Amino acid sequence: MGAGPAGLTAAYELLKRDVPVTVLEKDPKQVGGLARTVEYKGYRFDIGGHRFFSKNQEVEDLWTEILSAEMLTRDRLSRIYYRGRFFAYPIKAFNALRNLGPIEAVLCTASYARARLQPVKNPKNLEDWVRNQFGWRLFSIFFKTYTEKVWGISTKELSADWAAQRIKSLDLWVVLRSALLPRRMSGGKSGRRDEIVTTLIDKFRYPRLGPGQMWERVAAISEDKGHPVLLGRSVIRIKHSGGKVTSVTTRSASGQVEEHFGTNFISSIPIRELVSRLDPPAPENVRAAADGLGYRDFISIALMIDRAEVFPDNWIYIHDPAVRVGRIQNFKNWSPDMVPDQSKTCLGLEYFCFEGDGLWTMDDKELIELAKRELGQLGISSPAEVFDGVVVRQQKAYPVYDDSYQARVAVVREFLESALPNLHLAGRNGMHKYNNQDHSMMTALLVARKIAAGSALDPWNVNADAVYHEDIRAGERDVTGRLVPERVPAT
């Protein structure tokens, strides 16, 4: 269930082991899930940006096996936009000090010194914890605005435990050291892949036609082996009896109902949807646990601009509180073949929201006008240069880690493992874990090997393993808030 990176990786591994498999996908047109590539009038763009880099060599080898020469090696450039200036990211000390100006630089240094001398005791929220690490002024510039845009929650409401876990080694002096001292891609002398500080990599791989090309190729391989992905199939019922799932019922856009039988079932669809479709229903406490899981949604607005070069970055983080856009992707700089005409540029403006809120319910024309207006406000491109645009809404882009999510997932997991052991969970939404693409793939590989060969390796341990638990020192997912934080527990 689901033809994203997890579902298709599981299918790919099972077919390599001669295990027949059927993949069901609700999208009527394409595979890839959150890693799909959308095409509009020849312009191609991601739902967000998907770097192809992993600490796990097996995943890297798998990407090479699937796409070979179609995988490009790209130079990475990303910056932070704040108060009309661009700051290098990862942070470079001289660049930051020059952009802040001498007065602000002195104030930031003094703010940092004060925070170290007079820290907030027992910080409970992210704001206090990061203020202790960086000082109030640097926190305000490089953390507060972007984090609140991404998660829609005040930094005073975000748990300090999350910050301590995910920014545990981040320190101003570490940032300065990484900026001032020569560095290689490795975080250790041995150069081992698992020692790499992910955010400091200056190169990554990327499919020539976007991340969707990877998953379109896997779907084609599956079809060549006689097992085409079944598109346009929404899961409406998951039947089970005698302690196992027996079939999955789907409905197509035309209303056609089909029943699909199997011996084992893999779900990468959101846990909330999975549990709601069990027939007979799960116990009330399990349904309540699943219903309580939350999600953050996402809107990508692709604008086509009548200019060959707009900015040199792959993407820019927008820390300016005067605009609602959170990040801007320049897809031409990910791969030239993402645009059909090299005299034009396609930018993807990313807005983080909750399904049903004001942004989500705006009509497409209003959203395109908002994006054009904010590009002009930022001084990146005038509205007159934009000659076309398209809106893509993505439900459940990020699972939310509130103060009760772990307990809720544990209730669902315990029920499924004891009552329906032939129903396996994999992937980001399938496990309600903030997995990167490579992590999602690894969970799927372990599930497939458990089915095909009885492997005892637990997919739930992916990310806890040394190879996957990223010891981030100036971590992008931490500094920019991409990981879903926890709310401060109620007292």
ZITA-V141028 format. One record per helix or strand of 2 or more residues. SS is the DSSP state (@ for helix, = for strand). FROM is the first residue (numbers start at 0). TO is the last residue. If there is no record, write none. Layout:
BEGIN
[[SS;FROM;TO] [SS;FROM;TO]]
END
This chain:
BEGIN
[[@;4;15] [@;32;34] [=;36;39] [=;42;45] [@;56;69] [=;70;74] [=;77;81] [=;84;88] [@;92;116] [@;125;133] [@;135;150] [=;157;158] [@;159;165] [@;171;179] [@;192;194] [@;197;199] [=;202;206] [@;211;223] [=;233;240] [=;243;250] [=;256;260] [=;264;266] [@;270;275] [=;277;278] [@;283;290] [=;294;304] [=;314;317] [=;326;329] [@;330;332] [@;335;337] [=;344;352] [@;357;360] [@;363;377] [@;382;384] [=;385;398] [@;404;418] [=;422;424] [@;427;430] [@;436;452] [@;458;460] [@;475;478]]
END
